[in-house]
Amino acid sequence: MGTDKDLIVSETLNLLNNSDRFTEMSKLHNPYGDGKACHRIVEFIKNQK
């Protein structure tokens, strides 16, 4: 999508007005992981001797 303001607005409205599209989008795999990397790193460091 990039930074195109009109495309961002259009796609946002599409998601808000189309429950099937929203459900489809919300089930996509997150390519950036599960958001728990910081916790794992802290636990790893705490357990080092």
Protein Blocks (a to p, Z undefined) as FASTA:
>chain_A
ZZafklmmmmmmmmmmmmklmmmmmmpccfkbnolmmmmmmmmmmmpZZ
